[in-house]
């Protein structure tokens, strides 16, 4: 039976994918005490990177926001794999966003809002989080966005 968070995801039309497997020598998540640290997630959909390229060049602001949203969906898939039940997540503590962009791009925060807005939409006030968003010259697989997360568990 789906819990409160999975019911909320269903209400907003999101079906969680299987948690993506790591593509290099790292683990997808670590639990330390009540903290769940999830490795950076890229905008994978059915095993393929859905949004590639650089923001402000080949990738529009709208596509970047969608990419960040997809990254957060993959964070949720990892959280479910780690905690077995998303209702065990009591708070989104922090998100870190990496935006592939040329040096003149300055709208990183607006791109990252794709992930942050979804965190609040899913978890309500418990989804409000601290955040860092930085621009980078490139990301694995030419992904446009990568998001990592820190969550508190019950």
Buried (B, 14 or more C-beta within 10 A) or exposed (E): EEEEBBEBBEEEEBEBBEBBEEEEEEEBBEEEEEEBBBBBBBBBEEEEBBBBBBBBEEBBBEBBBBBBBBBBBBBBBBBBBBBEBBBBBEBBBBBBBBBBBEEEBEBBEBBBBBBBBBBBBBBEEBBEBEBEBEBBEEBEEBBBBBBBBBBBBE
